[in-house]
């Protein structure tokens, strides 16, 4: 999953209630563990366990933030299409 520590990742996880959450991190494995411990963010705190469905590597935090904003504007159907489940 992760190639090096200077990379940033945009990711989509599915919560136990089926809701999708999109975020960014520079430590994908650690961030998923945080979400599953209820320490990732308020949205996923009571929706764990979560499952990683999608991630893409970005060359900078700014690029990851931009891509995250774009993905968050997608409909659920478009997010599922991006993941390959739609």
N, C-alpha and C positions, 0 to 999 in steps of 0.2 A: 504494500500500500504506500508507505512513505519512502521516498528516495533519499532525501537529505533534510537536515533540520532547518535549512534556510528556505525551504519551500513552504508555501501556504496552500491550504486545501479548502475548497467549498464542498460541503457534504450535505446529504439529505438522509435523515433517519426516519424510521417509522416507529411511532410510539405504540404501546400496547393497545391503545384504543383506536389505532388505525390512522391517527392524524400524522401528517408529515411536518417535519421541522427542518429548516435549512439554516446552516451556520457556517462559520469559517474557523479554522484553527491552523496552527503550525505544528501540532502534535495530534494527529488523527486518532491513533490508538488510545492515547491518554484522555482525549476529549470524550470519546465514546464511553470509556470507563467512568468518567465524571458524570455523564448523563445517567448511566445505569446505577450510580450510587446516589442519585437524587441531588447532585451538586452541579449539574451542567448549566441549568438556567431555570427560571420560574416555569416556563412552558412545559418542560419535561419532568419537573420535580416529582409530580404525582402520576406520571404517565410511563414510568419505566416498568419493565425493561424496554430498551429501544434496540432497533436493529438497523445497522448501516445498510442503506440501499444503493447509495451513489456517492462517488467523490471524484473530484477533478483537481489536478494540481495547477497552481498559479505561480507565477514567478515573483510576485510581490504581494504584500498585504493590501495595497491599494487596488491591485487587480482582483484579488479575492473579494474584497468588499464590493467592488463594482459588479462582479459576476453574481455575488450573493443577492444584491439588490435586484438584479435582472431576474434571477430565478424566483425570488420571492414575489415578483409581479405576475408570474405564471399562474394559470389556473391549475387546479389539482390534476386535471386530465393532461395538461401539457407537462407537468412535472413527472407524471407517470410515463409519459411518452419519452421524456429525456432519460429516465431511469431504464427504459426498455420494457416496462411492464404494461404499457398502454397500447 
